[in-house]
Amino acid sequence: MSSNEPSTPDPLGPYDSPLSSSPAPAPEPAPAAAPAAASSPEAQRLAGLETLLQQFGAEMLRQRRSERRWRIGFRLAWFGLVLAVAWAVFTQHGVHPAAPSGPHTALIEVRGEIAEQSEASAENIVASLKSAYEDDSAKGIVMRFNSPGGSPVQAGIVSDEIQRLRKLHPNKKLYAVCEEMCASAAYYMAANADEIYVDKASIVGSIGVLMDGFGFTGLMDKLGVERRLLTAGANKGMLDPFSPVDEKQKAYAEAMLEQIHQQFITVVKRGRGDRLKLNDDTFSGLFWNGEEAVNQGLADHYGNLDYVAREVVKAEDVIDYTPQENVAERLAKRFGASIGEGVVHAMRAIGPLR
């Protein structure tokens, strides 16, 4: 065979020959798995609802914790307030300022309406007067008035106590200083002083007694309202504003007022004595300015607290003997009043007899 004949190509190719030492090629990688199908709308709604419920539960838990903290805080605050009120009431009630070592003028304030449980009640004023009279360092006592008056009962209690204390301590003088106003029950008290000092423009006097109210019978007739009042005792409904005026009962009330007026007049005459220049208006209930009060003998001189302490008592240091109600006591009174109001409402529901 001739060496010049062309060779026949291998049908398997140079790389596919079984005799070839080269490794077989790696197989083609499998195509990637198709992405998961999108969630259905129902699944999305369930997932949203689950998230909403989790948020709602977390918010409820937060609110409950907050409410519990507030309840605990309020309870602690009330407990602290009750302790503070109790401490103030039991340790500070009725405490007067310590008197100085040297001589001084004792001051007792009479401010506002004279009434039971008010700042100018007989209880407070009498306690102050006792302390001032019994203190040897107090060389004189000044009652300073800024009051339009009030209860003749409270004024009468103070008046009687002043007379008693003046007999026990004849060498200690009592002075009344009238500033803005010293009228009616306030003047009832002031008339017991050894001397009365006023400003030229002070309002002084009003020596009289009144009882006021309203009558609604005419209005009730127009509205067609009938008053049904049941009493045991012919005069138990006396001066009822929803019933017509009974002339006999009216005369009785006027006689009672006149008797109280005479008590007032007796105190003024005893206190002022010959200094009083009587006229038809003196006991009519009129009031005057300080200048006219001096002219009529209702007052003695012009002067204020500092003047009386410095020039009359000769003890320039002034010590206030008026009981000072602290904040805790006011809170205690309001707290007690609120409880009492609840009791009153409960009893009204029962329909109590009067």
C-alpha positions as CSV (number, residue, x, y, z in Angstrom):
1,M,0.0,0.0,0.0
2,S,1.3,3.3,-0.9
3,S,2.2,5.7,1.9
4,N,1.0,8.5,-0.2
5,E,-2.8,7.7,0.2
6,P,-4.7,10.1,2.3
7,S,-5.6,9.0,5.8
8,T,-9.3,8.5,6.7
9,P,-10.6,10.7,9.4
10,D,-11.8,9.1,12.7
11,P,-15.6,9.3,12.7
12,L,-15.7,9.8,16.5
13,G,-13.5,12.8,16.3
14,P,-10.2,13.3,18.2
15,Y,-12.0,13.9,21.5
16,D,-14.6,11.1,21.4
17,S,-12.3,8.3,20.8
18,P,-12.6,5.5,23.4
19,L,-8.9,5.3,23.3
20,S,-8.5,8.9,24.3
21,S,-7.1,9.5,27.9
22,S,-9.0,12.8,28.3
23,P,-11.9,12.7,30.8
24,A,-15.5,13.1,29.6
25,P,-16.9,16.6,29.7
26,A,-19.1,17.5,32.7
27,P,-22.9,17.3,32.1
28,E,-24.9,20.5,31.5
29,P,-26.3,21.9,34.9
30,A,-30.0,21.5,35.4
31,P,-32.0,24.7,34.9
32,A,-32.9,26.6,38.2
33,A,-36.2,25.8,39.9
34,A,-39.0,28.2,38.9
35,P,-39.8,30.8,41.6
36,A,-42.6,30.0,44.1
37,A,-45.9,31.1,42.9
38,A,-47.1,34.4,44.4
39,S,-49.3,34.3,47.6
40,S,-53.0,34.3,47.1
41,P,-55.0,37.5,48.2
42,E,-56.6,35.4,51.0
43,A,-53.2,34.6,52.5
44,Q,-52.2,38.3,52.3
45,R,-55.4,39.3,54.2
46,L,-54.7,36.7,56.9
47,A,-51.2,37.9,57.3
48,G,-52.4,41.5,57.6
49,L,-55.0,40.5,60.2
50,E,-52.4,38.7,62.2
51,T,-50.2,41.7,62.3
52,L,-53.1,44.0,63.3
53,L,-54.0,41.6,66.1
54,Q,-50.5,41.6,67.4
55,Q,-50.3,45.4,67.4
56,F,-53.7,45.7,69.1
57,G,-52.6,43.2,71.8
58,A,-49.4,45.1,72.4
59,E,-51.3,48.4,72.7
60,M,-53.8,47.0,75.1
61,L,-51.0,45.6,77.3
62,R,-49.3,49.0,77.2
63,Q,-52.5,50.8,78.3
64,R,-53.2,48.3,81.1
65,R,-49.7,48.8,82.4
66,S,-50.1,52.6,82.2
67,E,-53.5,52.5,84.0
68,R,-52.0,50.4,86.8
69,R,-49.1,52.8,87.3
70,W,-51.6,55.7,87.4
71,R,-53.8,53.9,90.0
72,I,-50.8,53.2,92.2
73,G,-49.6,56.7,91.8
74,F,-53.0,58.2,92.8
75,R,-53.3,55.9,95.8
76,L,-49.8,56.8,97.0
77,A,-50.6,60.6,96.5
78,W,-53.9,60.3,98.5
79,F,-52.1,58.4,101.2
80,G,-49.5,61.0,101.4
81,L,-52.0,63.8,101.5
82,V,-54.0,62.1,104.3
83,L,-50.8,61.7,106.3
84,A,-49.8,65.3,105.8
85,V,-53.3,66.6,106.8
86,A,-53.4,64.4,109.9
87,W,-49.9,65.6,110.9
88,A,-50.8,69.2,110.4
89,V,-54.2,69.0,112.2
90,F,-52.9,67.2,115.2
91,T,-49.6,69.1,115.6
92,Q,-50.3,72.6,114.4
93,H,-54.0,73.3,115.2
94,G,-54.4,76.4,117.4
95,V,-50.7,77.1,117.6
96,H,-49.9,80.7,118.3
97,P,-46.6,82.4,117.5
98,A,-44.1,82.5,120.3
99,A,-44.1,85.8,122.2
100,P,-40.9,87.8,122.2
101,S,-38.9,88.2,125.3
102,G,-39.6,91.9,125.5
103,P,-42.9,93.8,125.7
104,H,-45.1,93.9,122.7
105,T,-48.6,94.8,121.4
106,A,-50.9,91.8,120.8
107,L,-52.8,91.9,117.6
108,I,-56.1,90.1,116.9
109,E,-57.5,90.4,113.4
110,V,-61.3,90.4,112.7
111,R,-61.6,90.1,109.0
112,G,-64.6,89.3,106.7
113,E,-68.0,88.0,107.8
114,I,-68.5,87.2,111.4
115,A,-70.0,83.8,111.4
116,E,-69.6,80.3,112.8
117,Q,-66.7,78.3,111.3
118,S,-65.4,81.5,109.5
119,E,-62.1,83.2,110.0
120,A,-63.8,85.7,112.2
121,S,-65.7,83.2,114.3
122,A,-66.2,83.6,118.1
123,E,-64.2,80.5,118.6
124,N,-61.1,81.9,117.0
125,I,-61.4,85.4,118.4
126,V,-62.1,84.2,122.0
127,A,-59.1,81.9,121.9
128,S,-56.9,84.8,120.7
129,L,-58.2,87.1,123.4
130,K,-57.4,84.6,126.1
131,S,-53.9,84.1,124.9
132,A,-53.3,87.8,124.6
133,Y,-54.7,88.7,128.1
134,E,-52.8,85.8,129.8
135,D,-49.4,86.8,128.2
136,D,-47.6,89.1,130.6
137,S,-45.4,90.3,127.8
138,A,-48.4,91.7,125.9
139,K,-48.7,95.3,127.2
140,G,-51.8,96.1,125.3
141,I,-54.2,94.4,122.9
142,V,-55.5,95.7,119.6
143,M,-58.4,94.2,117.7
144,R,-58.1,95.3,114.1
145,F,-61.5,95.3,112.2
146,N,-62.1,94.9,108.5
147,S,-65.6,93.5,108.6
148,P,-69.1,94.3,107.5
149,G,-70.6,92.4,110.4
150,G,-72.5,89.2,110.6
151,S,-74.0,87.0,113.3
152,P,-75.2,88.8,116.5
153,V,-74.7,85.5,118.3
154,Q,-71.0,85.3,117.5
155,A,-70.6,89.0,118.4
156,G,-72.5,88.5,121.7
157,I,-70.2,85.6,122.7
158,V,-67.1,87.7,122.0
159,S,-68.6,90.7,123.8
160,D,-69.3,88.7,126.9
161,E,-65.8,87.2,126.9
162,I,-64.2,90.6,126.6
163,Q,-66.1,91.8,129.7
164,R,-65.0,88.7,131.6
165,L,-61.3,89.1,130.6
166,R,-61.3,92.8,131.4
167,K,-62.4,92.1,134.9
168,L,-59.6,89.5,135.3
169,H,-57.0,91.7,133.9
170,P,-58.0,95.3,134.7
171,N,-54.5,96.8,134.0
172,K,-54.4,95.5,130.4
173,K,-56.1,97.8,127.9
174,L,-58.0,96.7,124.8
175,Y,-58.1,99.0,121.7
176,A,-60.2,98.7,118.6
177,V,-58.7,99.9,115.3
178,C,-61.2,100.2,112.5
179,E,-59.7,100.2,109.0
180,E,-62.0,99.8,106.0
181,M,-65.2,98.8,107.7
182,C,-66.4,98.2,111.3
183,A,-70.1,97.8,111.0
184,S,-73.0,95.9,112.6
185,A,-71.7,92.8,114.5
186,A,-68.1,94.1,114.1
187,Y,-69.0,97.3,115.9
188,Y,-70.9,95.2,118.5
189,M,-67.5,93.8,119.4
190,A,-65.6,97.1,119.0
191,A,-67.9,98.9,121.4
192,N,-66.4,96.9,124.3
193,A,-62.9,98.3,123.8
194,D,-61.4,101.0,126.0
195,E,-60.9,103.2,123.0
196,I,-61.8,103.1,119.3
197,Y,-59.5,104.4,116.6
198,V,-60.6,105.0,113.0
199,D,-59.5,106.4,109.7
200,K,-61.4,109.5,108.5
201,A,-62.9,107.4,105.7
202,S,-63.7,104.2,107.6
203,I,-67.2,102.9,107.6
204,V,-68.5,102.7,111.2
205,G,-71.9,101.9,112.8
206,S,-74.9,100.2,111.4
207,I,-76.3,99.5,114.8
208,G,-79.3,97.4,113.8
209,V,-80.5,93.9,113.1
210,L,-82.1,92.4,110.0
211,M,-83.7,89.2,108.8
212,D,-84.1,88.9,105.0
213,G,-85.6,86.4,102.5
214,F,-87.7,86.2,99.4
215,G,-91.4,85.5,98.6
216,F,-92.4,83.5,95.6
217,T,-96.2,83.2,96.0
218,G,-97.0,85.6,93.1
219,L,-94.7,83.8,90.7
220,M,-96.1,80.4,91.8
221,D,-99.6,81.7,91.1
222,K,-98.6,82.7,87.6
223,L,-96.9,79.4,86.9
224,G,-99.8,77.4,88.4
225,V,-97.6,75.8,91.1
226,E,-99.3,74.7,94.3
227,R,-97.4,74.7,97.6
228,R,-98.0,71.6,99.7
229,L,-96.6,72.2,103.2
230,L,-97.4,69.8,106.0
231,T,-96.4,70.7,109.6
232,A,-96.9,69.5,113.1
233,G,-97.2,72.8,115.0
234,A,-99.0,75.9,113.8
235,N,-95.8,78.0,113.4
236,K,-93.4,75.3,112.1
237,G,-93.6,76.7,108.6
238,M,-93.1,80.3,109.8
239,L,-91.8,82.7,107.2
240,D,-91.8,80.0,104.5
241,P,-90.9,81.8,101.3
242,F,-93.4,79.7,99.2
243,S,-96.4,80.5,101.5
244,P,-98.2,83.8,102.0
245,V,-97.1,86.0,104.9
246,D,-98.9,85.4,108.1
247,E,-99.3,88.7,109.9
248,K,-99.2,87.2,113.3
249,Q,-95.9,85.3,112.5
250,K,-94.5,88.5,110.9
251,A,-95.2,90.5,114.1
252,Y,-93.6,87.8,116.2
253,A,-90.4,87.9,114.0
254,E,-90.3,91.7,114.3
255,A,-90.6,91.6,118.1
256,M,-87.7,89.1,118.2
257,L,-85.5,91.3,116.0
258,E,-86.4,94.3,118.3
259,Q,-85.3,92.3,121.3
260,I,-81.9,91.5,119.7
261,H,-81.6,95.2,118.7
262,Q,-82.0,96.2,122.3
263,Q,-79.2,93.8,123.3
264,F,-77.0,95.5,120.7
265,I,-77.9,99.0,122.0
266,T,-77.2,98.0,125.6
267,V,-73.7,96.8,124.7
268,V,-73.0,100.1,122.8
269,K,-74.3,102.3,125.6
270,R,-72.3,100.4,128.2
271,G,-69.1,100.5,126.2
272,R,-69.3,104.1,125.0
273,G,-70.9,105.7,128.0
274,D,-71.0,109.5,128.2
275,R,-68.8,109.7,125.0
276,L,-71.9,108.7,122.9
277,K,-73.8,111.7,121.5
278,L,-77.2,110.2,121.0
279,N,-79.6,111.3,118.3
280,D,-82.6,109.8,116.4
281,D,-80.2,108.1,113.9
282,T,-77.7,106.6,116.3
283,F,-79.5,103.2,116.6
284,S,-81.4,103.4,113.3
285,G,-79.0,101.1,111.4
286,L,-77.3,104.0,109.6
287,F,-73.5,104.0,109.2
288,W,-71.1,106.8,109.0
289,N,-67.5,107.6,107.9
290,G,-64.8,107.8,110.5
291,E,-64.9,111.5,110.8
292,E,-68.6,111.6,111.6
293,A,-68.2,108.6,113.9
294,V,-65.7,110.6,116.0
295,N,-68.1,113.6,116.0
296,Q,-71.0,111.4,117.3
297,G,-68.9,109.6,119.9
298,L,-69.0,106.3,118.2
299,A,-65.2,106.4,118.0
300,D,-62.5,108.3,119.9
301,H,-59.5,109.2,117.7
302,Y,-57.9,108.8,114.4
303,G,-55.1,106.3,114.1
304,N,-54.0,102.9,112.7
305,L,-52.3,99.9,114.2
306,D,-48.8,101.2,114.1
307,Y,-49.8,104.5,115.7
308,V,-51.7,102.8,118.6
309,A,-48.8,100.3,119.2
310,R,-46.2,103.0,119.2
311,E,-47.9,106.0,120.8
312,V,-50.6,104.5,122.9
313,V,-49.5,101.1,124.1
314,K,-45.8,102.2,124.0
315,A,-44.8,98.7,122.7
316,E,-43.9,99.1,119.1
317,D,-43.3,95.4,118.4
318,V,-46.6,93.8,117.2
319,I,-47.3,90.1,117.5
320,D,-50.3,88.6,115.7
321,Y,-52.3,86.3,118.0
322,T,-54.9,85.5,115.4
323,P,-55.1,81.7,114.8
324,Q,-53.5,81.0,111.4
325,E,-55.2,78.3,109.4
326,N,-52.7,76.4,107.3
327,V,-53.2,74.8,103.9
328,A,-53.5,71.3,105.4
329,E,-56.3,72.4,107.7
330,R,-58.2,73.9,104.8
331,L,-57.8,70.7,102.8
332,A,-59.0,68.7,105.8
333,K,-62.1,70.9,106.1
334,R,-62.9,70.6,102.4
335,F,-62.3,66.9,102.5
336,G,-64.6,66.6,105.5
337,A,-67.2,68.9,103.9
338,S,-67.2,66.7,100.8
339,I,-67.9,63.6,102.9
340,G,-70.6,65.4,104.8
341,E,-72.2,66.5,101.6
342,G,-72.4,62.9,100.5
343,V,-74.1,62.0,103.8
344,V,-76.6,64.8,103.4
345,H,-77.5,63.6,99.9
346,A,-78.0,60.1,101.2
347,M,-80.2,61.3,104.1
348,R,-82.2,63.5,101.8
349,A,-83.1,60.5,99.7
350,I,-84.7,59.0,102.9
351,G,-86.8,62.1,103.4
352,P,-86.0,63.2,106.9
353,L,-88.3,65.1,109.2
354,R,-87.4,68.6,110.2
